């Protein structure tokens, strides 16, 4: 395996996970700011590693495998920590939808890849908008402290529901694209 900058950034994102967890649980006043910064750095490296892989022509099979794993690990862990810190039905539902969809679509993509049909469930624009809403929601919820007149928690919760709605929508888009293969009827659309 050839090691490159995009793969290094992806690995950095995975290595940031235990640091993120320790900082999240630390008793310091600044822990919310630091955990927000760590999550923000991870989100930035998510965008940057993909950009650099394309720009520098350093796409790799290993990177294609590791990048979505790193993304899903960081998001799932952040959501679990946030649910623990905010144990309520209102918070748990969108988090469960987002995590459940990530597991289901990852499994679908893996299966589609095994049968040579991965392009049918390639990332869509809805998925990208969902990811953006989800990342901003998590950042706001981690930060907690209002930013001037912006109520970060309430805005984060609204964006969590936007992300959960887009999560369901994008899941149906992917399932619809894969349905002819899943159902065994290649001629169906």
LUMLO-350219 format. One record per residue: y, x, z of N, C-alpha, C in turn. Coordinates in Angstrom, 1 decimal. Each point is the difference from the previous one (the first is absolute). Example, Ala and Ser with C-alpha at 12.3 -4.5 7.8 and 13.67 -1.06 7.14 Angstrom:
NODE_-5.7_13.2_7.8_1.2_-0.9_0.0_1.2_0.9_0.0
NODE_1.1_-0.4_-0.7_1.1_0.9_0.0_1.1_-0.8_0.8
//
This chain:
NODE_-1.2_0.8_0.0_1.2_-0.8_0.0_1.2_0.9_0.0
NODE_1.0_-0.3_-0.9_1.2_0.7_-0.1_1.0_-0.6_0.9
NODE_0.6_0.7_1.0_0.9_-0.5_0.9_1.4_0.1_-0.6
NODE_0.8_-1.1_0.2_1.3_0.0_-0.6_1.0_-0.7_0.9
NODE_1.3_-0.1_-0.4_1.0_-0.5_0.9_-0.2_-1.5_0.3
NODE_-0.3_-0.9_-1.0_-0.3_-1.4_0.3_-1.1_-0.2_1.0
NODE_-1.1_0.8_-0.2_-1.1_-0.1_1.0_0.4_0.5_1.4
NODE_0.8_1.0_0.0_0.5_0.5_1.3_0.8_-1.1_0.7
NODE_0.9_-0.7_-0.7_0.8_-1.0_0.5_-0.9_-1.2_0.5
NODE_-1.0_-0.3_-0.7_-0.9_-1.1_0.4_-0.7_0.4_1.3
NODE_-0.5_1.2_0.1_-0.7_0.5_1.2_1.0_0.0_1.1
NODE_1.2_0.4_-0.2_1.1_0.0_1.0_0.1_-1.4_0.6
NODE_0.0_-1.0_-0.8_0.1_-1.4_0.4_-1.2_-0.3_0.9
NODE_-1.2_0.4_-0.2_-1.1_-0.3_0.8_0.2_0.8_1.3
NODE_0.4_1.2_0.0_0.2_0.8_1.2_1.1_-0.5_0.9
NODE_1.0_-0.8_-0.6_1.0_-0.6_0.8_-0.4_-1.2_0.8
NODE_-1.2_-0.5_-0.3_-0.5_-1.2_0.7_-0.2_0.2_1.5
NODE_-0.7_1.0_0.4_-0.1_0.2_1.5_1.3_0.4_0.6
NODE_0.9_0.7_-0.7_1.3_0.2_0.6_0.8_-1.3_0.1
NODE_-0.1_-0.8_-1.0_0.7_-1.3_0.1_-0.5_-0.8_1.2
NODE_-1.3_-0.1_0.2_-0.6_-0.7_1.1_0.4_0.5_1.4
NODE_0.0_1.3_0.1_0.4_0.7_1.3_1.5_-0.3_0.2
NODE_0.8_0.1_-0.9_1.5_-0.3_0.1_0.2_-1.4_0.3
NODE_-0.7_-0.9_-0.7_0.1_-1.5_0.3_-0.2_-0.3_1.4
NODE_-1.1_0.6_0.6_-0.3_-0.3_1.4_0.8_0.8_1.0
NODE_0.7_1.0_-0.4_0.7_0.8_1.0_1.1_-0.8_0.7
NODE_0.2_0.4_1.3_0.9_-0.8_0.8_1.5_0.3_-0.1
NODE_0.3_0.8_-1.0_1.4_0.4_-0.2_0.9_-1.1_-0.6
NODE_1.3_0.0_0.3_0.9_-1.0_-0.6_0.0_0.1_-1.6
NODE_-0.1_1.2_-0.4_0.1_0.3_-1.5_-1.3_-0.2_-0.7
NODE_-1.1_-0.5_0.6_-1.2_0.0_-0.7_0.0_-1.0_-1.1
NODE_0.8_-1.1_0.1_0.1_-0.9_-1.2_0.7_0.6_-1.2
NODE_1.0_0.8_0.3_0.7_0.7_-1.1_-0.9_1.0_-0.6
NODE_-0.7_0.8_0.8_-0.9_1.0_-0.5_-1.2_-0.6_-0.8
NODE_-0.6_-1.0_0.6_-1.1_-0.6_-0.8_0.5_-0.7_-1.3
NODE_1.2_-0.5_0.0_0.5_-0.6_-1.2_0.3_1.2_-1.0
NODE_0.5_1.1_0.5_0.2_1.1_-0.9_-1.3_0.6_-0.6
NODE_-1.0_0.0_0.8_-1.3_0.5_-0.5_-0.6_-0.9_-1.0
NODE_0.1_-1.3_0.3_-0.5_-1.0_-1.0_0.8_0.1_-1.3
NODE_1.3_0.1_0.2_0.9_0.2_-1.2_-0.3_1.2_-0.8
NODE_-0.3_1.1_0.6_-0.5_1.2_-0.7_-1.3_-0.2_-0.7
NODE_-0.9_-0.7_0.6_-1.3_-0.3_-0.6_0.3_-0.9_-1.2
NODE_0.8_-1.0_0.1_0.3_-0.9_-1.2_0.7_0.8_-1.1
NODE_0.9_0.9_0.4_0.6_0.9_-1.0_-1.0_0.9_-0.7
NODE_-0.9_0.6_0.7_-1.0_0.8_-0.6_-1.0_-0.8_-0.9
NODE_-0.1_-1.3_0.3_-0.8_-0.9_-0.8_0.6_-0.1_-1.4
NODE_1.3_-0.2_0.0_0.7_-0.1_-1.3_0.0_1.4_-0.7
NODE_0.4_1.0_0.8_0.2_1.3_-0.6_-1.3_0.6_-0.5
NODE_-1.2_-0.2_0.6_-1.2_0.7_-0.5_-0.3_-0.7_-1.4
NODE_0.1_-1.3_-0.1_-0.2_-0.6_-1.3_0.9_0.5_-1.1
NODE_1.3_0.1_0.4_1.0_0.4_-1.0_-0.3_1.4_-0.4
NODE_-0.2_0.9_0.9_-0.3_1.4_-0.3_-1.3_0.2_-0.8
NODE_-1.0_-0.8_0.3_-1.3_0.1_-0.7_0.2_-0.3_-1.5
NODE_0.8_-1.0_-0.2_0.3_-0.4_-1.5_1.0_1.0_-0.6
NODE_1.0_0.4_0.7_1.1_0.9_-0.5_-0.6_1.4_-0.3
NODE_-0.8_0.5_1.0_-0.5_1.4_-0.2_-1.3_0.0_-0.7
NODE_-0.5_-1.2_-0.4_-1.3_-0.1_-0.7_-1.1_0.6_0.9
NODE_0.0_-0.4_1.3_-0.9_0.4_1.0_-0.9_-1.1_0.5
NODE_-0.3_-1.0_-0.9_-0.9_-1.1_0.4_-1.4_0.6_0.2
NODE_-0.7_-0.5_1.0_-1.3_0.5_0.3_-0.9_-1.2_0.5
NODE_-1.3_0.2_-0.2_-0.9_-1.0_0.5_0.1_-0.1_1.5
NODE_0.1_1.1_0.7_0.1_0.0_1.4_1.3_-0.7_0.5
NODE_1.1_0.3_-0.7_1.2_-0.7_0.4_0.0_-1.5_-0.3
NODE_-0.7_-0.4_-1.1_-0.1_-1.4_-0.3_-0.8_-0.7_1.1
NODE_-1.0_0.7_0.6_-0.8_-0.5_1.1_0.8_0.0_1.3
NODE_0.6_1.1_0.3_0.6_0.2_1.4_1.3_-0.7_0.2
NODE_0.8_-0.2_-1.1_1.3_-0.6_0.2_-0.1_-1.4_0.5
NODE_-0.8_-0.9_-0.6_0.0_-1.4_0.5_-0.7_0.0_1.4
NODE_-0.9_0.9_0.3_-0.6_0.0_1.3_1.1_0.4_1.1
NODE_0.8_1.0_-0.3_1.1_0.4_0.9_1.0_-1.2_0.2
NODE_0.3_-0.6_-1.1_1.0_-1.2_0.1_-0.6_-1.1_0.9
NODE_-1.2_-0.4_-0.2_-0.6_-1.1_0.7_-0.2_0.4_1.5
NODE_-0.4_1.3_0.3_-0.2_0.4_1.4_1.3_-0.1_0.7
NODE_1.1_0.5_-0.6_1.3_0.1_0.7_0.5_-1.5_0.3
NODE_-0.1_-0.8_-1.0_0.5_-1.4_0.1_-0.8_-0.8_1.0
NODE_-1.4_0.1_-0.1_-0.8_-0.7_0.9_0.2_0.4_1.5
NODE_0.1_1.3_0.2_0.2_0.5_1.3_1.4_-0.4_0.6
NODE_1.0_0.0_-0.9_1.3_-0.4_0.5_0.0_-1.5_0.3
NODE_-0.7_-0.8_-0.8_-0.1_-1.5_0.2_-0.7_-0.3_1.3
NODE_-1.1_0.8_0.2_-0.8_-0.3_1.3_0.8_0.4_1.2
NODE_0.8_1.1_-0.1_0.8_0.4_1.2_1.1_-1.0_0.2
NODE_0.6_-0.5_-1.1_1.0_-1.0_0.2_-0.5_-1.4_0.5
NODE_-1.2_-0.3_-0.4_-0.6_-1.3_0.5_-0.3_0.2_1.5
NODE_-0.5_1.2_0.4_-0.2_0.2_1.4_1.3_-0.1_0.8
NODE_1.1_0.6_-0.5_1.3_-0.1_0.6_0.6_-1.4_0.0
NODE_-0.4_-0.8_-1.0_0.6_-1.3_-0.1_-1.2_-1.0_-0.1
NODE_-0.8_-0.2_1.0_-1.2_-0.8_-0.1_0.3_-1.5_-0.1
NODE_0.3_-0.5_-1.2_0.3_-1.4_-0.2_-0.7_-0.4_-1.3
NODE_-0.2_-1.3_-0.1_-0.6_-0.6_-1.2_0.9_0.2_-1.2
NODE_1.3_-0.1_0.2_1.0_0.1_-1.0_-0.1_1.4_-0.6
NODE_-0.3_1.0_0.8_0.0_1.4_-0.5_-1.4_0.4_-0.6
NODE_-1.0_-0.5_0.7_-1.4_0.3_-0.4_-0.4_-0.5_-1.3
NODE_0.4_-1.2_-0.4_-0.4_-0.6_-1.2_0.4_0.8_-1.3
NODE_1.3_0.4_-0.1_0.3_0.8_-1.2_-0.7_1.4_0.0
NODE_-0.1_0.6_1.2_-0.7_1.3_0.1_-1.4_-0.1_-0.4
NODE_-0.7_-1.1_0.4_-1.4_-0.2_-0.3_-0.2_-0.3_-1.5
NODE_0.9_-0.7_-0.6_0.0_-0.3_-1.5_0.2_1.3_-0.7
NODE_0.9_0.8_0.4_0.3_1.3_-0.8_-1.2_0.9_0.2
NODE_-0.5_0.2_1.2_-1.2_0.9_0.2_-1.2_-0.5_-0.7
NODE_-0.3_-1.3_0.1_-1.1_-0.6_-0.7_0.0_0.1_-1.5
NODE_1.2_-0.2_-0.5_0.1_0.1_-1.5_-0.2_1.5_-0.4
NODE_0.5_0.9_0.7_-0.1_1.4_-0.3_-1.5_0.4_-0.1
NODE_-0.7_-0.5_1.0_-1.5_0.3_0.0_-0.7_-0.6_-1.2
NODE_0.3_-1.3_-0.2_-0.6_-0.7_-1.1_0.3_0.6_-1.4
NODE_1.3_0.2_-0.2_0.4_0.6_-1.3_-0.5_1.4_-0.2
NODE_-0.1_0.8_1.0_-0.5_1.3_-0.1_-1.5_0.0_-0.4
NODE_-0.7_-0.9_0.6_-1.4_-0.2_-0.3_-0.2_-0.5_-1.5
NODE_0.9_-0.9_-0.4_-0.1_-0.5_-1.3_0.3_1.1_-1.0
NODE_1.1_0.8_0.3_0.3_1.1_-0.9_-1.1_1.0_-0.1
NODE_-0.7_0.3_1.1_-1.1_1.0_0.0_-1.1_-0.6_-0.8
NODE_-0.4_-1.2_0.2_-1.0_-0.6_-0.8_0.3_0.0_-1.5
NODE_1.2_-0.4_-0.3_0.5_-0.1_-1.4_-0.1_1.4_-0.6
NODE_0.4_1.0_0.7_0.0_1.4_-0.4_-1.5_0.4_-0.3
NODE_-0.9_-0.4_0.8_-1.4_0.4_-0.1_-0.6_-0.6_-1.3
NODE_0.5_-1.1_-0.4_-0.5_-0.6_-1.2_0.9_0.2_-1.3
NODE_1.0_0.9_0.2_0.8_0.4_-1.1_1.1_-1.0_-0.4
NODE_0.4_-0.8_1.0_1.0_-1.0_-0.3_1.2_0.1_0.9
NODE_0.3_1.2_0.5_1.1_0.2_1.0_1.3_-0.5_-0.6
NODE_0.3_0.2_-1.3_1.3_-0.4_-0.6_0.3_-1.4_0.2
NODE_-1.0_-0.9_0.1_0.2_-1.4_0.2_0.7_-0.3_1.3
NODE_-0.1_0.8_1.0_0.6_-0.2_1.3_1.0_1.1_0.3
NODE_0.7_0.5_-1.0_1.0_1.1_0.3_1.1_-0.6_0.7
NODE_0.8_0.8_0.7_1.1_-0.4_0.8_1.0_-0.8_-0.9
NODE_0.4_-1.2_0.5_1.0_-0.8_-0.7_1.4_0.1_0.6
NODE_0.9_-0.5_-0.7_1.4_0.0_0.5_0.1_-0.8_1.3
NODE_-0.8_-1.1_0.1_0.0_-0.8_1.3_-0.5_0.9_1.1
NODE_-1.0_0.8_-0.2_-0.5_0.9_1.0_1.0_1.0_0.4
NODE_0.8_0.5_-0.9_1.1_0.9_0.3_1.1_-0.6_0.9
NODE_0.3_-1.2_-0.4_1.1_-0.8_0.8_-0.6_-0.3_1.4
NODE_-1.3_-0.4_0.0_-0.6_-0.2_1.3_0.0_1.2_0.9
NODE_-0.3_1.2_-0.6_0.0_1.2_0.8_1.4_0.3_0.5
NODE_1.0_-0.2_-0.8_1.4_0.3_0.4_0.4_-0.9_1.2
NODE_-0.3_-1.3_-0.2_0.3_-0.9_1.1_-0.7_0.3_1.3
NODE_-1.3_0.4_-0.1_-0.8_0.4_1.1_0.5_1.2_0.7
NODE_0.4_1.0_-0.8_0.4_1.3_0.6_1.4_-0.2_0.7
NODE_0.9_-0.8_-0.6_1.3_-0.2_0.6_-0.2_-0.9_1.3
NODE_-0.9_-1.0_-0.1_-0.3_-0.8_1.2_-0.5_0.9_1.2
NODE_-1.0_0.8_-0.3_-0.5_0.9_1.0_1.0_0.9_0.6
NODE_0.8_0.6_-0.9_1.1_0.9_0.5_1.0_-0.8_1.0
NODE_0.4_-1.2_-0.4_0.9_-0.7_0.8_-0.7_-0.4_1.4
NODE_-1.3_-0.4_-0.1_-0.7_-0.4_1.2_-0.2_1.2_0.9
NODE_-0.3_1.1_-0.5_-0.1_1.2_0.8_1.3_0.4_0.7
NODE_1.1_-0.1_-0.8_1.3_0.4_0.6_0.4_-0.9_1.1
NODE_-0.2_-1.3_-0.1_0.3_-1.0_1.0_1.5_-0.2_0.3
NODE_0.8_1.0_0.2_1.3_-0.1_0.5_0.9_-0.5_-1.2
NODE_0.8_-1.0_0.3_0.9_-0.6_-1.1_0.9_1.1_-0.5
NODE_0.2_-0.1_-1.4_0.8_0.9_-0.7_1.4_-0.7_-0.2
NODE_0.9_0.2_0.9_1.2_-0.8_-0.1_-0.3_-1.5_0.1
NODE_0.5_-0.7_-1.0_-0.3_-1.5_0.0_-1.4_-0.3_-0.5
NODE_-0.7_0.9_-0.5_-1.4_-0.2_-0.6_-1.0_-0.1_1.1
NODE_-0.6_-1.2_0.2_-1.1_-0.1_1.0_-1.3_0.5_-0.6
NODE_-0.3_1.3_0.3_-1.1_0.7_-0.7_-1.3_-0.8_0.3
NODE_-0.3_-0.4_1.2_-1.3_-0.7_0.2_-0.1_-1.3_-0.8
NODE_1.0_-0.8_0.0_0.0_-1.3_-0.7_-0.1_0.3_-1.5
NODE_0.8_1.0_-0.5_-0.1_0.3_-1.5_-1.3_0.6_-0.3
NODE_-0.6_0.8_0.9_-1.3_0.6_-0.3_-1.1_-1.1_0.0
NODE_0.2_-1.0_0.9_-1.0_-1.1_0.0_0.1_-0.8_-1.3
NODE_1.2_-0.3_-0.5_0.1_-0.7_-1.2_-0.6_0.8_-1.2
NODE_0.3_1.3_0.0_-0.6_0.8_-1.1_-1.6_0.1_0.2
NODE_-0.5_-0.1_1.2_-1.4_0.0_0.2_-0.6_-1.2_-0.7
NODE_0.6_-1.2_0.2_-0.5_-1.2_-0.6_0.2_0.1_-1.6
NODE_1.1_0.6_-0.4_0.1_0.2_-1.5_-1.1_0.9_-0.5
NODE_-0.3_1.1_0.7_-1.0_0.9_-0.4_-1.4_-0.7_0.1
NODE_-0.2_-0.9_1.0_-1.3_-0.7_0.1_-0.2_-1.0_-1.1
NODE_1.1_-0.7_-0.4_0.0_-0.9_-1.1_-0.3_0.8_-1.3
NODE_0.7_1.1_-0.2_-0.2_0.8_-1.2_-1.4_0.6_0.0
NODE_-0.5_0.3_1.2_-1.4_0.5_0.1_-1.0_-1.0_-0.5
NODE_0.1_-1.3_0.4_-0.9_-1.0_-0.4_0.2_-0.2_-1.5
NODE_1.2_-0.1_-0.5_0.2_-0.1_-1.5_-0.6_1.1_-0.8
NODE_0.3_1.2_0.4_-0.6_1.2_-0.7_-1.5_0.0_0.1
NODE_-0.6_-0.4_1.1_-1.4_-0.1_0.1_-0.6_-1.0_-1.0
NODE_0.6_-1.1_-0.2_-0.4_-1.0_-1.0_0.1_0.5_-1.4
NODE_1.1_0.8_-0.2_0.2_0.6_-1.4_-1.1_0.9_-0.3
NODE_-0.4_0.9_1.0_-1.1_0.9_-0.2_-1.3_-0.7_-0.1
NODE_-0.3_-1.0_0.8_-1.2_-0.7_-0.1_-0.1_-0.8_-1.3
NODE_1.1_-0.5_-0.5_0.0_-0.7_-1.3_-0.4_0.9_-1.1
NODE_0.6_1.2_0.0_-0.3_1.0_-1.0_-1.4_0.5_0.1
NODE_-0.6_0.0_1.2_-1.4_0.5_0.1_-1.0_-1.2_-0.1
NODE_0.4_-1.2_0.0_-0.9_-1.1_0.1_-1.0_-0.1_-1.1
NODE_0.4_0.3_-1.3_-1.0_-0.1_-1.0_-1.2_1.0_0.3
NODE_0.3_1.1_0.5_-1.1_1.0_0.3_-0.8_-0.5_1.3
NODE_0.8_-0.4_1.0_-0.7_-0.5_1.3_-0.9_-1.1_-0.3
NODE_0.5_-1.0_-0.8_-0.8_-1.2_-0.3_-1.1_0.3_-1.0
NODE_0.0_1.1_-0.6_-1.0_0.3_-1.0_0.2_-0.7_-1.4
NODE_1.2_-0.5_-0.2_0.4_-0.6_-1.2_1.1_0.7_-0.7
NODE_-0.3_1.1_-0.7_1.0_0.9_-0.6_1.0_-0.8_-1.0
NODE_-0.4_-1.1_-0.5_0.9_-0.7_-0.9_1.0_-0.8_0.6
NODE_-0.1_-0.3_1.4_0.9_-0.8_0.7_1.3_0.7_0.3
NODE_1.1_-0.8_0.0_1.3_0.6_0.4_0.6_-0.9_1.0
//
